[in-house]
Amino acid sequence: MTTEHTVSPAVRRRDADLRRKVALSCNILAMEGLGDVQCGHVSGRRPGEQAYWMTPRFVGMEEVRAEDLILLDLDGNQLLGSRPAQDERPIHAEVYRARPDAVSVVHVHPPFATALAASGKPLRPVSHEACYFTPDVPRFEETSDLIVTREQGEAMARVMGQREACLLRYHGAVVAGTSVEVACIATLLLEKAARLQLLADLQGDYGWTPEAEARLKKEHIYHAAQFATLWAYYCRKLTALRRFGATGAEPRELL
């Protein structure tokens, strides 16, 4: 196993920023109701490398701090960190192996997205949020069990392809992003999109934005500057909640 003292100061500084963002992503997702006790995990890939920092087992997403993270390679070997690795690390490894563009991967069990995945219905652009995922969100149906082998991870990554997210039948969702911030915000967008579609379902017949317009809305609304603005907002919200003790975590500034 690599040790901290063998890592150059430049890499340590870069890692510190990446680990901080992964921990913040976990905290934000938990704050927004996607924590699910100790289930769910987030990772961030080292730039240009086949190694990634990931949340360990037995830690709730609201509890995660940068120092808790562990460094893994794509074969599942633990390179840094003493905490135990997640069983479902093949989800992250195989998305990274298949997707050079992916810098962060999130796997959570969002209530509404999980319910939509169980329905078999496609995600429709009922809302602005759903337009981000135009034309669709694929659904992995090979198993609803934990994804713990390379073969299962590869199969899931094939179904996901180059899409922003993949629904896991009876299990949850996987989201990939070109940054930790994008993956985190996209996960929140997916859950809101699923919630609004399920609400629309209660009305019986309903419509949605045509695909061509949905693509335009995605371009107009969900550009890089908007993701940065949303990330900053959620960081401020988390800071405020910690300051007033609403999250159970120690108060400290995040930005």
N, C-alpha and C positions, 0 to 999 in steps of 0.2 A: 504493500500500500504506500502511496505517496504520502509524505509528511509535509506539514505546513512550512517547515524551514527550508524545504527544497524548492519552494515556489518563489519566483522572483518578486520583488516589490511591486513592479508594474502589474503583474498578473494578480497579486493579492489585492491591489487597489481596484482593478477591474472586477475581480470576483466579489469584493465587498459590495460594490454597487449592484451587481447582478443578484446577489443573495438578498440584499435589502429589498429589491423590487419583488423578488419571488415571495418573500415573507409578507410584504405589503399586499400583494395580490391575494394571498391566502386570507389575510385579515379582512380585506375588503369583501371578498366573496362570502366569508362567514358573517360579516356585518349585514350583508344583504340577504341573509337567510339560506345560503347555499353550503353551509358547513357540514351538516349531517353528522353530528357527534365527531368521531375520529375518522370518518370516511372522507374520501376526496383528497386530491393531491395536485400540486403545481410544480412545474420544473422550468428551468431556464438554461438554455445551451450556452456554453462558452463560445464566444465568437470564433468561427472558423475551425472549431474542434469537434471531435466526436465524443464529447463528454459534457455532462449536464449536472447542474445543481438541482436537487429535488427534496421535497419535504419527506421526513422519515415516518415510520410507523408510530402509532400510539400517541400522536400529538394532534389535538383538535386544531382546525385551521385558524380559529381565533387566537390560539396560543402560540402559533409558530413565530419564531424570531430568526433572524439571519444566522445566528450561531447554531441553530438546530439542523441546518441543511447538510446534506451529504452529497458528495461528488461521485457520480457513476459514469462508467463508460457504456457503450452501446451493447456490450455483451453482459451487462449486469454486474460487473466487478465494481466493488466499492473502493474508490481511490482516496477519498478524504472523508473524515467525519466518523464519529463513534456510534451514532444511533443506528438502529436496525433499518434496513431498506424496506420499502413498500413491496408487497408481493406483485402488484400490478405495474412494476416498472417497465415490462415489455410494451405497454401502451405508449409510453414516452419514447423509449428507445427506437421502436419501429416507425413511429411517425418521424422522428429525426432522421432515421436511416433512409426513409423514402422521400423526405421533404427537405432539401437543402435550404429552402426559404424559411422553415420553421425555427423560431428562436425560443418559443415558449409553448408548452402544452399544459392544458388543464383537463383534469378528469374529476367531475363532481356528479352528484345525484340530485339535480334540481327537481323539485316536485312537479312543476308544470311541464317541463321538457320531458321528464320521465313518463308522465301520463300521456303526453302526445306520442312519444315513441311507442307506447303500448297500444295506442289506437290504430296504428298502421296508416293513419292519414298523413299526407305530406304537409310540411310547414308552408302555409300560404302567406303572401304579403298582405296580411290584414292590417298591419301597423307599419310605421316607419322602421321599427326595429327589425321586423322580418325581412325588409328589403335588403338589409345587409347580407343576407344569406341567399339572395337570388342567384341562380334559379331554384335551388333546392338544398335540403340537408339530407344526405344519404343516411340509410338506416342499416346498422350491422345486426344481423339476425342469426349468425352461425351459432352463437351461444348467448345465454343471459348470465352465465356464471362469471366469476372473476377471470380476467385476462392475464394469465400468469406464465404463459410460455411464449417463446419467440414466434412459433407458428401461429398462435392466436393473435399476437400483436401484428404480425405481417398481414393476416387476413383482415383485421380491422383497418389497418392502414391502406390496404388495397381498396376497400369499400369507401373509405374517406376520400382517397385520391387527393386532388388539389383543393378540395372544398374547405371552407372555414371551420366547419364542425361536422360531427357525425353523431347521430343518435344511436344509443345502444338499447335494443329491445329489452324491456323490463329491467334496465340496469342504470341508465343515466345518459351522460353525454361526454364527448371528447371535443375539445376546441383547440385549434392551433393558431398561433399568431406570429407575425414578423417581429414582435417585441413582447416583453412581459405585459406591458400596458395594454397592447391590442388584444392579446389572448384573454386577459382578465375582463376587459370591457365587453368583448364579444360574447363571453360567457353570460354576462348580465343581460346583454341584448337578446340572446337566445332564450333565456328564461322568460323575459318579459314578452317576447313575441309569442311563445307557446301559451303563456297565460292569457293573453288577449285573444288568441285564436280559440282557446277552449271556452272563453266567455262568449265569443261570437257563436260558437257551436250551440250554446244554450238557446239561441234565438231561432234555430232551425236553419232555414236558407239564409245565406249571407254571401256577399261578394268580397273581392279583394283587388288590389292594384294589378293591372296588366303587367306582364313581365318587362316589356320595353320601358314603361314608366318606372317600374321598380328598380331597374338598373340605373336609371337616371337619378332616382332618389338616393340610391346607395352612393353614387358619385358625389351628389350635392351635399349630403348630410354626413356621411361617414368617411371623411377624409382624414389625413394625418393630424391636422390641427384640431379637429373635433375630438379625436381620441385623446390627444394631449390635454385638452380642456376637461374632458370627462374624468380622466385619471386624476388630474389636480383636484377636481371637485371631491371625488371619493376620498382622496388623501386628507383633504380638509375636514370632511365629515368624520372620518375616523379619528383624527386629532381631537376634534371637538368632543366626540363621545368619550374618548379616553380621558380628556381633561375633566369631564364631569363624572367619570367613573361608571359610565353606562355600559362599557364593554367588559369590565372585570379585569382589564389590563392596566399596567402602570401608565400614568399620563406621561407623554413625551411628544415632542414635535416630530413630524414626519417629513416636513419639507424644509 
